[in-house]
Amino acid sequence: MKGRRTLLALAEVAAWWVPLAALWLVLISTVDALELAVGAGASALTAFVARGARRAVSGR
């Protein structure tokens, strides 16, 4: 059961990360390795925060 919850949590974070990373790529002017790394990190951090906020609101 714990493995399933972990998988669902990772899927939720990935569901947040993909559109956030895509938005980052749309908004930057030049795409280089550093911009990709910063965008991936910022999107991951924001995805975890969004998941935490959703859990805080829903109580799950």
C-alpha positions as CSV (number, residue, x, y, z in Angstrom):
1,M,0.0,0.0,0.0
2,K,2.8,2.4,0.8
3,G,4.4,1.8,-2.6
4,R,1.2,2.7,-4.3
5,R,1.0,6.0,-2.4
6,T,4.5,6.8,-3.3
7,L,3.8,6.1,-6.9
8,L,0.7,8.3,-6.8
9,A,2.7,11.1,-5.1
10,L,5.4,11.0,-7.8
11,A,2.8,11.0,-10.5
12,E,1.2,14.1,-9.0
13,V,4.5,15.9,-8.8
14,A,5.2,14.9,-12.4
15,A,1.8,16.2,-13.4
16,W,2.7,19.6,-11.9
17,W,6.3,19.6,-13.1
18,V,5.6,19.0,-16.8
19,P,3.4,22.1,-17.4
20,L,5.5,24.2,-15.2
21,A,8.7,23.3,-17.0
22,A,7.0,23.9,-20.4
23,L,5.9,27.3,-19.2
24,W,9.4,28.1,-18.2
25,L,10.7,27.1,-21.6
26,V,8.1,29.3,-23.3
27,L,9.0,32.3,-21.2
28,I,12.7,32.3,-21.5
29,S,14.5,33.9,-24.4
30,T,17.5,31.6,-24.9
31,V,17.6,27.9,-24.2
32,D,21.0,26.7,-23.0
33,A,22.1,24.1,-20.4
34,L,22.1,26.4,-17.4
35,E,18.6,27.7,-18.2
36,L,17.3,24.2,-18.6
37,A,18.8,23.2,-15.2
38,V,17.4,26.2,-13.4
39,G,14.0,25.7,-15.0
40,A,13.9,22.0,-14.1
41,G,14.9,22.8,-10.5
42,A,12.5,25.7,-10.1
43,S,9.7,23.6,-11.7
44,A,10.4,20.7,-9.4
45,L,10.4,22.9,-6.3
46,T,7.2,24.5,-7.3
47,A,5.6,21.1,-8.1
48,F,6.4,19.9,-4.5
49,V,5.0,23.1,-3.1
50,A,1.8,22.8,-5.2
51,R,1.4,19.2,-4.0
52,G,1.8,20.2,-0.4
53,A,-0.7,23.1,-0.8
54,R,-3.2,20.7,-2.3
55,R,-2.8,18.3,0.5
56,A,-3.1,21.0,3.1
57,V,-6.4,22.2,1.6
58,S,-7.9,18.8,1.0
59,G,-6.7,17.2,4.2
60,R,-5.3,14.1,2.6
